[in-house]
Amino acid sequence: MFDLNEKYPRKIVAEKFENKIFEDNRLGKWDTTLVVHNDNLVIFMNIGVPGKSGHFFNNNHNPSSKEITWYGRPGTHSDQPLMKKIIQNQVSPFIFARWDNSDDFTFIGKGNYVSHTDGVTGFDSGKNEIKTLEVKFNYV
C-alpha cells in the first residue's frame, strides 16, 4: 500500500485507505494526528518540531533499531479505549513521520506495540507542561 521511506501528503494517505478521491483539502478525520480506519490506525507524527497546533512532544525514530517513540495528545492515557486497542494489538499502526511541519509525511512502516508509560511530560503551544501517554513501537 505504501513504500517504506517514501513521502506522502495526508490527502494521498486518506485516499489510499478510503479508496476514494477527496476533491478538496478538507479531509475530516484525516486532518488529525491519529486516524482509525477499520482495524488500522494511522499515526501522523512530527519529530523534532512542534505540530501545526504548537504542541511539542519528543517523538523519536531510530532507524538502526527500527524503534519509534510516540506521544499521544495532551491528556492521553492508557485507560482510553483507543489506547487500550493499541496496547492489546487490536489495531495495526501505520506510522508516518515528518521532520518539518510544512513537509509531507514519510512512511516509516507498520508498527508493533512494545511498551507504554502514562503521565509523560510534553508541552502545549504556550510552553506549559502537559501530561500524556508515551508508546514505543518497533516496525517492519
N, CA, C and O of each residue as an XYZ file, in Angstrom:
560
protein
N       0.833     -1.192      0.000
C       0.000      0.000      0.000
C       0.878      1.257      0.000
O       0.612      2.210     -0.732
N       1.943      1.244      0.844
C       2.868      2.371      0.936
C       4.293      1.853      0.828
O       4.604      0.762      1.306
N       5.144      2.629      0.208
C       6.551      2.271      0.093
C       7.326      2.860      1.259
O       7.181      4.041      1.576
N       8.155      2.033      1.901
C       8.960      2.496      3.030
C       9.833      3.675      2.618
O      10.403      3.697      1.527
N       9.925      4.650      3.509
C      10.761      5.843      3.352
C      10.342      6.760      2.207
O      11.101      7.648      1.817
N       9.153      6.556      1.671
C       8.620      7.462      0.646
C       7.709      8.483      1.309
O       7.075      8.202      2.326
N       7.652      9.685      0.713
C       6.823     10.757      1.267
C       5.426     10.733      0.655
O       5.237     10.462     -0.531
N       4.453     11.029      1.524
C       3.052     11.064      1.110
C       2.353     12.251      1.765
O       2.509     12.467      2.966
N       1.584     13.024      0.997
C       0.725     14.027      1.633
C      -0.449     13.315      2.315
O      -0.821     12.209      1.923
N      -1.020     13.947      3.321
C      -2.168     13.358      4.028
C      -3.258     12.923      3.051
O      -3.849     11.854      3.196
N      -3.510     13.764      2.063
C      -4.583     13.504      1.110
C      -4.388     12.152      0.414
O      -5.348     11.399      0.255
N      -3.181     11.845      0.007
C      -2.914     10.567     -0.667
C      -3.081      9.404      0.310
O      -3.627      8.362     -0.055
N      -2.614      9.575      1.550
C      -2.796      8.528      2.569
C      -4.289      8.271      2.755
O      -4.729      7.121      2.758
N      -5.063      9.337      2.910
C      -6.509      9.206      3.095
C      -7.157      8.507      1.902
O      -7.994      7.621      2.074
N      -6.772      8.905      0.708
C      -7.367      8.309     -0.493
C      -7.049      6.824     -0.613
O      -7.897      6.041     -1.039
N      -5.836      6.434     -0.242
C      -5.472      5.010     -0.314
C      -6.289      4.174      0.684
O      -6.732      3.073      0.357
N      -6.484      4.701      1.898
C      -7.260      3.957      2.890
C      -8.746      3.967      2.562
O      -9.417      2.942      2.688
N      -9.263      5.112      2.145
C     -10.694      5.250      1.884
C     -11.096      4.704      0.517
O     -12.276      4.469      0.257
N     -10.096      4.501     -0.364
C     -10.360      4.047     -1.729
C     -11.322      4.994     -2.451
O     -12.257      4.568     -3.129
N     -11.060      6.293     -2.281
C     -11.845      7.317     -2.978
C     -10.975      8.557     -3.143
O      -9.935      8.698     -2.500
N     -11.418      9.438     -4.006
C     -10.714     10.693     -4.266
C     -11.352     11.797     -3.427
O     -12.573     11.956     -3.428
N     -10.525     12.558     -2.713
C     -11.002     13.736     -1.991
C     -10.868     14.919     -2.942
O      -9.761     15.246     -3.370
N     -11.966     15.554     -3.271
C     -11.976     16.636     -4.265
C     -11.329     17.920     -3.752
O     -10.848     18.725     -4.550
N     -11.309     18.122     -2.459
C     -10.693     19.335     -1.910
C      -9.758     18.933     -0.784
O      -9.509     17.747     -0.570
N      -9.247     19.910     -0.070
C      -8.295     19.619      1.006
C      -8.961     19.443      2.362
O      -8.267     19.339      3.373
N     -10.279     19.407      2.408
C     -10.966     19.132      3.666
C     -11.063     17.624      3.821
O     -11.868     16.961      3.167
N     -10.214     17.096      4.711
C     -10.080     15.648      4.823
C     -10.763     15.069      6.058
O     -10.679     13.865      6.299
N     -11.436     15.908      6.841
C     -12.137     15.413      8.022
C     -11.187     14.758      9.002
O     -10.200     15.366      9.416
N     -11.477     13.519      9.376
C     -10.672     12.813     10.378
C      -9.210     12.699      9.962
O      -8.343     12.540     10.822
N      -8.913     12.776      8.667
C      -7.546     12.633      8.173
C      -6.687     13.858      8.437
O      -5.483     13.830      8.182
N      -7.277     14.923      8.939
C      -6.510     16.127      9.297
C      -5.985     16.060     10.727
O      -5.401     17.031     11.209
N      -6.178     14.950     11.408
C      -5.738     14.805     12.798
C      -4.477     13.938     12.874
O      -4.021     13.398     11.866
N      -3.925     13.815     14.075
C      -2.690     13.051     14.248
C      -2.923     11.540     14.304
O      -2.013     10.763     14.012
N      -4.114     11.125     14.673
C      -4.466      9.699     14.767
C      -5.744      9.455     13.995
O      -6.738     10.155     14.187
N      -5.719      8.469     13.131
C      -6.916      8.136     12.369
C      -7.157      6.635     12.470
O      -6.279      5.831     12.158
N      -8.352      6.272     12.908
C      -8.742      4.871     12.929
C      -9.555      4.622     11.667
O     -10.528      5.322     11.384
N      -9.138      3.618     10.921
C      -9.877      3.227      9.721
C      -9.941      1.703      9.707
O      -8.934      1.020      9.522
N     -11.158      1.189      9.908
C     -11.360     -0.254     10.068
C     -10.464     -0.739     11.218
O     -10.564     -0.203     12.321
N      -9.610     -1.716     11.001
C      -8.729     -2.206     12.069
C      -7.336     -1.599     11.976
O      -6.381     -2.117     12.554
N      -7.232     -0.505     11.249
C      -5.944      0.168     11.076
C      -5.916      1.467     11.864
O      -6.941      2.124     12.047
N      -4.741      1.819     12.318
C      -4.512      3.085     12.992
C      -3.410      3.800     12.219
O      -2.318      3.261     12.039
N      -3.700      5.006     11.769
C      -2.696      5.786     11.051
C      -2.195      6.863     12.005
O      -2.975      7.662     12.524
N      -0.877      6.874     12.230
C      -0.239      7.850     13.105
C       0.544      8.827     12.232
O       1.452      8.432     11.500
N       0.179     10.111     12.320
C       0.927     11.181     11.673
C       1.686     11.897     12.787
O       1.065     12.545     13.630
N       3.009     11.796     12.809
C       3.764     12.400     13.909
C       4.868     13.309     13.396
O       5.424     13.105     12.317
N       5.169     14.321     14.205
C       6.283     15.228     13.941
C       7.457     14.800     14.805
O       7.281     14.373     15.946
N       8.652     14.919     14.251
C       9.854     14.588     15.000
C      10.763     15.813     15.027
O      11.191     16.302     13.982
N      11.054     16.305     16.234
C      11.965     17.435     16.399
C      11.362     18.792     16.114
O      12.058     19.803     16.208
N      10.085     18.841     15.768
C       9.400     20.108     15.505
C       8.011     20.050     16.116
O       7.425     18.972     16.215
N       7.471     21.201     16.531
C       6.099     21.197     17.029
C       5.123     20.953     15.891
O       5.424     21.215     14.726
N       3.955     20.451     16.244
C       2.898     20.315     15.250
C       2.341     21.676     14.884
O       2.713     22.684     15.484
N       1.463     21.712     13.917
C       0.871     22.995     13.499
C       0.058     23.621     14.623
O      -0.162     24.833     14.617
N      -0.396     22.820     15.594
C      -1.128     23.347     16.746
C      -0.191     23.972     17.776
O      -0.643     24.647     18.701
N       1.115     23.746     17.616
C       2.089     24.284     18.559
C       2.512     23.310     19.640
O       3.457     23.588     20.377
N       1.839     22.174     19.755
C       2.225     21.177     20.754
C       3.555     20.543     20.354
O       3.818     20.300     19.176
N       4.384     20.281     21.363
C       5.672     19.648     21.096
C       5.832     18.417     21.974
O       5.681     18.475     23.194
N       6.139     17.305     21.324
C       6.432     16.060     22.017
C       7.753     15.534     21.495
O       8.129     15.801     20.354
N       8.443     14.801     22.313
C       9.760     14.295     21.959
C       9.667     12.978     21.175
O      10.351     12.004     21.491
N       8.796     12.969     20.131
C       8.689     11.789     19.278
C      10.069     11.456     18.732
O      10.881     12.344     18.473
N      10.320     10.164     18.561
C      11.653      9.750     18.150
C      11.570      8.566     17.195
O      10.710      7.695     17.324
N      12.486      8.561     16.237
C      12.595      7.463     15.273
C      14.048      7.029     15.234
O      14.938      7.829     14.944
N      14.285      5.756     15.530
C      15.633      5.211     15.476
C      15.674      4.169     14.354
O      15.289      3.019     14.562
N      16.146      4.572     13.153
C      16.123      3.638     12.024
C      17.040      2.423     12.198
O      16.756      1.359     11.647
N      18.124      2.563     12.948
C      19.030      1.417     13.094
C      18.406      0.309     13.945
O      18.630     -0.872     13.680
N      17.625      0.679     14.966
C      16.962     -0.339     15.787
C      15.499     -0.553     15.381
O      14.814     -1.416     15.930
N      15.032      0.243     14.416
C      13.640      0.191     13.938
C      12.655      0.384     15.086
O      11.697     -0.373     15.243
N      12.919      1.427     15.891
C      12.053      1.761     17.028
C      11.482      3.164     16.868
O      12.136      4.074     16.358
N      10.260      3.304     17.313
C       9.546      4.587     17.327
C       9.102      4.849     18.757
O       8.610      3.950     19.438
N       9.278      6.085     19.209
C       8.668      6.532     20.455
C       7.686      7.619     20.072
O       8.067      8.629     19.480
N       6.416      7.413     20.409
C       5.337      8.318     20.018
C       4.586      8.762     21.261
O       4.421      7.993     22.208
N       4.130     10.019     21.250
C       3.381     10.588     22.368
C       1.989     10.976     21.916
O       1.806     11.552     20.844
N       1.007     10.652     22.750
C      -0.383     10.982     22.460
C      -0.670     12.458     22.648
O       0.181     13.226     23.095
N      -1.880     12.833     22.299
C      -2.334     14.208     22.508
C      -2.325     14.522     24.004
O      -2.267     13.608     24.827
N      -2.381     15.806     24.362
C      -2.437     16.159     25.784
C      -3.572     15.420     26.497
O      -4.703     15.376     26.013
N      -3.252     14.851     27.633
C      -4.245     14.150     28.442
C      -4.466     12.689     28.066
O      -5.248     11.998     28.719
N      -3.798     12.215     27.036
C      -3.956     10.816     26.628
C      -3.408      9.889     27.705
O      -2.371     10.170     28.305
N      -4.110      8.778     27.948
C      -3.652      7.796     28.931
C      -4.072      6.389     28.495
O      -4.913      6.225     27.612
N      -3.482      5.400     29.118
C      -3.652      4.005     28.692
C      -5.033      3.421     28.972
O      -5.337      2.335     28.480
N      -5.876      4.099     29.743
C      -7.218      3.574     30.006
C      -8.243      4.005     28.961
O      -9.400      3.589     29.032
N      -7.844      4.824     27.999
C      -8.775      5.242     26.955
C      -8.968      4.104     25.952
O      -8.035      3.347     25.685
N     -10.171      3.984     25.397
C     -10.471      2.842     24.525
C      -9.484      2.647     23.362
O      -9.044      1.523     23.121
N      -9.133      3.707     22.647
C      -8.213      3.547     21.526
C      -6.817      3.147     22.005
O      -6.157      2.320     21.375
N      -6.370      3.730     23.112
C      -5.044      3.385     23.626
C      -5.013      1.929     24.081
O      -4.001      1.246     23.920
N      -6.126      1.452     24.651
C      -6.215      0.027     25.034
C      -6.087     -0.859     23.803
O      -5.442     -1.906     23.852
N      -6.705     -0.437     22.693
C      -6.606     -1.221     21.458
C      -5.164     -1.286     20.960
O      -4.715     -2.321     20.469
N      -4.443     -0.173     21.090
C      -3.032     -0.168     20.694
C      -2.247     -1.144     21.566
O      -1.498     -1.981     21.062
N      -2.429     -1.026     22.869
C      -1.681     -1.837     23.837
C      -2.004     -3.326     23.682
O      -1.139     -4.179     23.876
N      -3.241     -3.624     23.334
C      -3.660     -5.021     23.182
C      -3.508     -5.521     21.739
O      -4.008     -6.591     21.391
N      -2.811     -4.736     20.904
C      -2.567     -5.110     19.498
C      -3.854     -5.412     18.739
O      -3.908     -6.356     17.950
N      -4.894     -4.606     18.979
C      -6.159     -4.794     18.279
C      -6.288     -3.890     17.058
O      -7.284     -3.963     16.338
N      -5.300     -3.044     16.819
C      -5.247     -2.212     15.615
C      -3.846     -2.347     15.016
O      -2.880     -2.619     15.729
N      -3.750     -2.155     13.715
C      -2.461     -2.214     13.023
C      -1.988     -0.794     12.745
O      -2.552     -0.120     11.884
N      -0.955     -0.321     13.461
C      -0.488      1.053     13.270
C       0.360      1.218     11.998
O       1.330      0.492     11.782
N      -0.025      2.175     11.180
C       0.772      2.629     10.043
C       1.409      3.940     10.496
O       0.694      4.883     10.837
N       2.730      4.015     10.505
C       3.414      5.168     11.098
C       4.019      6.045     10.015
O       4.816      5.595      9.192
N       3.616      7.316     10.040
C       4.128      8.328      9.129
C       4.773      9.423      9.964
O       4.236      9.798     11.007
N       5.915      9.943      9.527
C       6.625     10.979     10.286
C       7.118     12.077      9.350
O       7.319     11.872      8.153
N       7.303     13.243      9.946
C       7.941     14.349      9.218
C       8.821     15.118     10.182
O       8.562     15.172     11.384
N       9.866     15.711      9.630
C      10.856     16.444     10.400
C      10.755     17.936     10.150
O      11.548     18.712     10.682
N       9.790     18.340      9.348
C       9.488     19.743      9.025
C       7.974     19.798      8.936
O       7.384     19.106      8.106
N       7.327     20.613      9.778
C       5.869     20.560      9.831
C       5.165     21.157      8.617
O       3.937     21.239      8.594
N       5.931     21.576      7.605
C       5.306     22.003      6.344
C       5.558     20.984      5.234
O       5.171     21.206      4.086
N       6.204     19.871      5.572
C       6.559     18.846      4.591
C       5.504     17.732      4.576
O       4.645     17.664      5.455
N       5.584     16.867      3.567
C       4.767     15.659      3.547
C       5.319     14.669      4.577
O       6.390     14.884      5.146
N       4.581     13.592      4.806
C       4.962     12.584      5.788
C       5.687     11.427      5.110
O       5.315     11.006      4.014
N       6.714     10.924      5.764
C       7.459      9.762      5.291
C       6.868      8.508      5.935
O       6.666      8.456      7.148
N       6.595      7.506      5.110
C       6.084      6.251      5.665
C       7.237      5.486      6.297
O       8.172      5.067      5.614
N       7.156      5.309      7.618
C       8.194      4.619      8.392
C       7.974      3.107      8.348
O       8.927      2.345      8.190
N       6.732      2.677      8.485
C       6.430      1.253      8.457
C       5.213      0.924      9.302
O       4.569      1.816      9.854
N       4.905     -0.356      9.400
C       3.802     -0.825     10.250
C       4.368     -1.118     11.626
O       5.342     -1.857     11.770
N       3.745     -0.530     12.635
C       4.245     -0.652     13.991
C       3.727     -1.871     14.728
O       2.651     -2.398     14.445
N       4.535     -2.295     15.683
C       4.166     -3.346     16.634
C       4.373     -2.778     18.030
O       5.460     -2.304     18.360
N       3.333     -2.827     18.843
C       3.407     -2.306     20.207
C       4.507     -3.018     20.996
O       4.647     -4.239     20.937
N       5.298     -2.205     21.750
C       6.346     -2.743     22.618
C       6.047     -2.429     24.078
O       6.039     -3.331     24.915
N       5.798     -1.145     24.395
C       5.556     -0.742     25.786
C       4.907      0.638     25.812
O       4.813      1.324     24.794
N       4.461      1.026     27.017
C       3.895      2.371     27.176
C       4.165      2.878     28.592
O       4.427      2.105     29.513
N       4.093      4.213     28.735
C       4.244      4.866     30.038
C       3.224      5.998     30.122
O       3.186      6.869     29.254
N       2.407      5.983     31.157
C       1.448      7.065     31.390
C       2.127      8.253     32.066
O       3.158      8.096     32.720
N       1.543      9.440     31.904
C       1.963     10.623     32.658
C       3.273     11.242     32.239
O       3.926     11.896     33.052
N       3.685     11.055     30.983
C       4.932     11.631     30.490
C       4.695     13.110     30.143
O       3.613     13.475     29.683
N       5.704     13.951     30.365
C       5.569     15.394     30.161
C       5.798     15.789     28.706
O       6.726     15.312     28.052
N       4.937     16.665     28.221
C       5.076     17.330     26.924
C       4.752     18.796     27.131
O       4.589     19.238     28.269
N       4.656     19.553     26.059
C       4.395     20.988     26.173
C       3.337     21.418     25.178
O       3.329     20.985     24.026
N       2.426     22.295     25.655
C       1.414     22.836     24.761
C       1.983     24.034     24.011
O       3.160     24.361     24.159
N       1.144     24.691     23.201
C       1.616     25.798     22.372
C       2.124     26.977     23.197
O       2.905     27.785     22.694
N       1.695     27.091     24.462
C       2.168     28.151     25.349
C       3.357     27.721     26.191
O       3.729     28.407     27.143
N       3.954     26.591     25.844
C       5.101     26.010     26.551
C       4.767     25.609     27.990
O       5.651     25.509     28.841
N       3.471     25.381     28.246
C       3.029     24.869     29.541
C       3.144     23.348     29.526
O       2.862     22.708     28.513
N       3.558     22.775     30.650
C       3.669     21.323     30.741
C       2.297     20.674     30.655
O       1.325     21.160     31.233
N       2.237     19.583     29.932
C       1.043     18.748     29.890
C       1.492     17.307     30.106
O       2.670     16.988     29.945
N       0.569     16.455     30.463
C       0.869     15.033     30.656
C       0.208     14.231     29.535
O      -0.885     14.564     29.076
N       0.880     13.188     29.111
C       0.356     12.352     28.045
C       0.896     10.937     28.163
O       1.577     10.592     29.129
N       0.579     10.128     27.167
C       0.999      8.731     27.102
C       2.165      8.585     26.122
O       2.122      9.124     25.017
N       3.191      7.866     26.527
C       4.300      7.519     25.644
C       4.121      6.062     25.225
O       3.901      5.184     26.060
N       4.220      5.821     23.921
C       4.107      4.455     23.400
C       5.346      4.151     22.566
O       5.767      4.960     21.739
N       5.913      2.994     22.793
C       7.064      2.543     21.995
C       6.601      1.442     21.049
O       5.885      0.518     21.436
N       7.031      1.569     19.803
C       6.752      0.582     18.773
C       8.061      0.134     18.158
O       9.027      0.897     18.146
N       8.116     -1.072     17.652
C       9.116     -1.404     16.655
C       8.329     -1.525     15.368
O       7.099     -1.560     15.394
N       9.022     -1.591     14.245
C       8.283     -1.579     12.988
C       8.972     -2.431     11.934
O      10.159     -2.748     12.011
N       8.164     -2.782     10.951
C       8.651     -3.543      9.792
C       8.293     -2.792      8.527
O       8.606     -3.249      7.428
